[in-house]
Amino acid sequence: MSIEIRNIVKTFGEFKALNDLSLNVESGELVALLGPSGCGKTSLLRVIAGLETPDSGQILFHGEDTTDRHVRERQVGFVFQHYALFRHMTVFENVAFGLRVRPKSTRPSDAEIKRKVHDLLQLVQLDWLADRYPAQLSGGQRQRIALARALAVEPKVLLLDEPFGALDTKVRKELRRWLRRLHDEIHVTSVFVTHDQEEALEVADRVVVMNKGQIEQIGSPSEVYDTPASPFVYQFLGDVNLFQSRVHEGWAQVGSAKFAATETSEHATVYVRPHEIDLSRIATPGAISGTITHIRLLGATVRLEVEVPDHDVVEVELTRERQQEGAWQVAETVYLIPREAKVYATV
Amino acid sequence: MKFKQSSVLPGFNLALGYSLLYLSLIVLLPLTALFAKTMGLDWATFWAIVTEPRVVATYKVTFGASLIAALINLFVGMLIAWVLVRYPFPGKRFIDALVDLPFALPTAVAGIALATLYAPNGLMGEPLDKLGIKVAFTPLGIVLALTFITLPFVVRTVQPVLEDMERELEEAASSLGATRWQIFSKVILPTIFPALLTGFTLAFARAIGEFGSVIFIAGNMPFKSEITPLMIISKLEQYDYMGATAIAVVMLLVSFGLLLLINGLQWWMAKRLGRRK
């Protein structure tokens, strides 16, 4: 089922959480809402769910206005960051909850509930935990149970609020791959909130980058990463080096390097990602000279810090082979050659 | 299970030793003395004293009124805790402080105030009297006094649990299609139930032992509105120490039995929730 969000405004006192925001989510899509904390992504998700009422604007499910419909009637599955499992119920009863609270006329029989709950527990691969209580499960297991519980009511839309935020890195990576596979299996329209760009890029069909209650960019993971629409998106989607520069006849100058500045402005900022810089010992035209101050090993990659006169410290990321080939040393003078760069006018 | 398990916290021996010594001096010693004193009676005399019809009538009044008062406060206390936690309103802090007042007030003062209010010529007693309801000098008055005295218990045990309860639980239930009543009965109530039970137990235990506030409003008519603690006092006033301790022992045993029962229930529930092994 598709979701259409039209001109939503939501304020909390003085704070504008959502500022005239519109968004379409296609049927069967997995969309990530990505942004820093306080950007309004969770508020948007809660507005879609009906847990918050917008000040103005509309929410349409499959073309039908649901803005004033209670969360109980929206048929959304909501998964919380801290699981929100019912502690006094077994795993089985937690998953069965949504079926058991139905009015008598539409409530499935006990046998039907039992079959359905076990199917769902099998889907989340935790059938063997049916008789346990949530307190006896690990964080990753709890979140999978929470997901099974949300799916039990056959929601038209699945909403996940930082579902992996409270888990450790390893479990998180496992679970997000698992979520992706699960989505490919059941194809329910899903929206999930995250502040982790890696998670958004890996899991989502489309990424919605948000900032200050508005959408900065919507696109596929490669679109938002490769062609960021704004400096904010560029900075948010990965590490970046900034060079403040003056624009001279359409060129932003950093040391002896020149970058084409499309916009006419006196100042511009040049954005270069750490892994998109080559190092050289020979001065070539367009290279920026600097001195290596630190070399740090980060597993498969090596991060070098290079001090460039008149600019901040520049971070360069190399693969280990490249570092070994180059045999770069601290205190050495090097020339930086950016392979890719993006220039934004500074206002 | 080993008696002592290694712990990062130092001072286990010292802390346990002090706790046991303290409990022995404050709780066990007087109770033991009570039992020892009763041992001076032979079984037949003891039985005759504690089963005397007038005394038996006081057991009924005391335990019955205490149970009713504790039950009333179970519901009212939960309601007050709910209002204090969930709704913002002006004067909330004042109301919050008011709840503790029955704790702070000397019980005799409470008793006299209630007796004056509910006496047939009192502010509340007069209109009620016209309706044919007598409060003062009846068992109803005892229930009233005990309800007043035990009000804070349930409120104060349930309040923190309600405050800590994640709102997400209710939101989750709501998104799964539960109605307000289903959310209350299936999610909120089971969560606060252990606290409710604790509050109920405390209120009940306190009510059984209550003396000061009750005697003024009870009227103390034999077989009708006499409470067991009053029996003990009147025996003491007649220098019948043996009789007084005999009745005290019965009260103690019954109270202990009831508390044990409720604690057992709590332990069973905690175990069921997987909080304890």
Chai-1 contact restraints between the chains, C-beta under 6 A:
chainA,res_idxA,chainB,res_idxB,connection_type,confidence,min_distance_angstrom,max_distance_angstrom,comment,restraint_id
A,L51,B,E171,contact,1.0,0.0,6.0,A-B,restraint_1
A,V71,B,S174,contact,1.0,0.0,6.0,A-B,restraint_2
A,V71,B,S175,contact,1.0,0.0,6.0,A-B,restraint_3
A,R72,B,S174,contact,1.0,0.0,6.0,A-B,restraint_4
A,R72,B,G177,contact,1.0,0.0,6.0,A-B,restraint_5
A,V76,B,S175,contact,1.0,0.0,6.0,A-B,restraint_6
A,F78,B,S175,contact,1.0,0.0,6.0,A-B,restraint_7
A,F80,B,E168,contact,1.0,0.0,6.0,A-B,restraint_8
A,A84,B,E168,contact,1.0,0.0,6.0,A-B,restraint_9
A,A84,B,L169,contact,1.0,0.0,6.0,A-B,restraint_10
A,A84,B,A172,contact,1.0,0.0,6.0,A-B,restraint_11
A,H88,B,P190,contact,1.0,0.0,6.0,A-B,restraint_12
A,H88,B,L273,contact,1.0,0.0,6.0,A-B,restraint_13
A,F97,B,L176,contact,1.0,0.0,6.0,A-B,restraint_14
A,G98,B,L176,contact,1.0,0.0,6.0,A-B,restraint_15
A,G98,B,G177,contact,1.0,0.0,6.0,A-B,restraint_16
A,V101,B,G177,contact,1.0,0.0,6.0,A-B,restraint_17
A,V101,B,A178,contact,1.0,0.0,6.0,A-B,restraint_18
A,V101,B,Q182,contact,1.0,0.0,6.0,A-B,restraint_19
A,Y133,B,G274,contact,1.0,0.0,6.0,A-B,restraint_20
A,A135,B,G274,contact,1.0,0.0,6.0,A-B,restraint_21
A,Q136,B,G274,contact,1.0,0.0,6.0,A-B,restraint_22
A,V153,B,L176,contact,1.0,0.0,6.0,A-B,restraint_23
A,V153,B,G177,contact,1.0,0.0,6.0,A-B,restraint_24
